Amino acid sequence: MLTTYIEAAMRRATCKLLPEDGTYFCEIPDTPGVWADADTREAGLQELRSVLEDWITLGLARRRPLPVIDGIDINPQHALPGAGTPE
């Protein structure tokens, strides 16, 4: 299911060429902080996938709710907003 979630998220990825320096900026809507920049679109998407994987791992470890993407919900049943924050 995790692979399916990642693939669904990556299908939503957008990349744009930045005219200032000729690099590509890639991001995935609804995944705050998941972005990458690179010299080529392909390299940007590869880096974006790595950032997404780390973002998911951290979110699950901290029991943060992750967005449902294309009907795919990878949240544990006990994930609650604010769960996992230091007390």
Protein Blocks (a to p, Z undefined) as FASTA:
>chain_A
ZZmmmmmmmmmpccdddfknopacdddehighiacddfbfklmmmmmmmmmmmmmmmmmm
nopacddeehiafbdfklcehihiaZZ
